Amino acid sequence: MRAETGRDAPRGGGCPDTDPYTCAMTGLILFAHGARDPRWAEPFERLRQKVEIACPGVPVALAYLDLMTPDLPGAADALVAAGCRALRVVPIFLGRGGHVRKDLAVLLALVATRHPAVHVDVLPAIGEDDAVLQTMADVCVTGLRA
């Protein structure tokens, strides 16, 4: 079931957290840039699938800033309609550029207006995580040695 298509409701239920009530009510939004070419979204779809496998039953949606759907408010709408009362947004960007600092803030304000009772947390841009940077460095080094 995929929230980003609008055809299917996101999953709810299981969670790796010790408090299943809290986690079952929390949805995860993977927020990426978007592009005209739909193939660009393929790695993000694979990421969404990997997160769903790691956290069975946690509602996970993709959302896009530009050119693709759903946008962040649309993804939030779908997760709230599926029963989520809290959302966590992970910016799938390499750093905190203007899209994360400014554009995301505008979209979050719209989500807050539409869903004032829903708590929304935003994690740091994924590219700022040392584990992500290390994995990228490993891939670069492997490519150099190939």
C-alpha positions in Angstrom: 0.0 0.0 0.0 1.5 3.3 -1.0 0.4 6.8 0.2 2.2 8.5 -2.7 -0.1 7.1 -5.4 -3.3 8.3 -3.8 -4.8 4.9 -4.7 -3.9 3.0 -1.5 -3.9 4.0 2.1 -0.6 3.7 4.0 0.0 0.9 6.4 -0.4 1.4 10.1 0.4 -0.8 13.1 3.8 -2.4 13.9 6.8 -0.5 15.0 10.3 -1.1 16.3 9.6 1.4 19.1 8.8 0.1 22.6 5.6 2.2 22.7 3.4 0.7 19.9 0.5 3.2 20.6 2.8 6.2 20.0 4.5 4.7 17.0 1.4 3.4 15.4 0.1 6.9 15.3 3.3 8.3 13.7 3.8 8.4 10.0 7.0 9.0 8.2 7.4 11.3 5.2 10.5 11.1 3.0 10.7 14.5 1.4 12.7 14.8 -1.9 13.1 17.4 -4.6 11.3 16.0 -7.6 12.1 16.0 -11.3 10.3 15.9 -14.7 11.6 12.5 -15.5 9.6 9.9 -13.4 12.6 7.5 -13.4 14.4 10.0 -11.1 12.0 8.8 -8.3 13.1 5.2 -8.6 15.8 5.3 -5.9 13.4 7.2 -3.5 10.8 4.5 -4.1 13.4 1.8 -3.2 14.3 3.8 -0.1 10.6 3.9 0.9 10.4 0.2 0.4 13.6 -0.4 2.6 12.1 1.8 5.4 8.9 -0.2 5.2 10.7 -3.5 5.5 12.8 -2.2 8.4 9.7 -0.8 10.2 6.8 -3.1 9.3 3.4 -1.4 9.6 4.8 2.1 10.0 3.0 4.4 7.4 5.7 5.7 5.0 5.0 8.2 2.2 7.1 9.9 -0.4 6.6 13.7 -0.9 8.2 16.0 -3.4 9.0 19.7 -3.5 8.6 20.2 -7.2 7.3 18.6 -10.4 6.1 15.3 -8.9 3.3 14.3 -6.6 2.3 14.2 -3.9 3.7 17.3 -2.5 4.3 17.5 1.3 0.9 18.7 2.3 -0.7 16.0 0.1 1.4 13.2 1.7 0.5 14.6 5.1 -3.2 14.6 4.2 -3.0 10.9 3.2 -1.2 9.9 6.4 -3.6 11.8 8.6 -6.5 10.3 6.8 -5.0 6.9 7.5 -5.0 7.7 11.2 -1.6 9.2 11.9 -1.6 11.8 14.7 2.1 12.7 14.4 4.4 12.9 11.4 8.2 12.8 11.0 9.7 14.4 7.9 13.1 13.3 6.6 14.5 15.7 4.1 16.2 13.5 1.5 18.7 16.3 0.6 22.4 16.3 1.0 22.4 19.4 3.1 20.4 22.3 4.6 20.2 24.5 1.5 17.4 26.9 0.6 14.9 24.1 -0.1 15.3 22.6 3.4 15.7 26.0 5.2 13.0 28.0 3.4 10.8 25.9 1.1 10.2 23.2 3.6 9.2 25.7 6.3 6.5 27.1 4.0 5.1 23.6 3.3 5.2 22.7 7.0 3.2 25.8 7.8 0.6 24.7 5.3 0.5 21.2 6.9 0.1 22.9 10.4 -2.8 24.9 9.0 -4.5 21.9 7.6 -3.9 19.6 10.6 -3.4 21.8 13.7 -3.8 18.8 16.0 -1.0 16.8 14.3 2.5 17.0 15.8 5.2 17.3 13.1 8.9 16.7 13.7 11.6 17.4 11.0 14.8 15.5 11.1 18.1 16.9 9.7 18.8 16.6 6.0 19.8 13.0 5.4 23.1 14.1 3.9 24.2 15.6 7.2 24.3 12.2 8.9 27.8 10.8 9.3 26.7 7.3 8.5 25.2 8.5 5.2 28.4 10.4 4.4 30.5 7.4 5.3 28.5 5.2 3.0 28.8 7.7 0.2 32.6 7.9 0.8 32.8 4.1 0.7 31.0 4.0 -2.7 33.4 6.6 -4.0 36.4 4.7 -2.8 35.0 1.4 -4.2 34.5 3.2 -7.6 38.0 4.5 -7.5 39.4 0.9 -7.0 37.2 -0.7 -9.6 
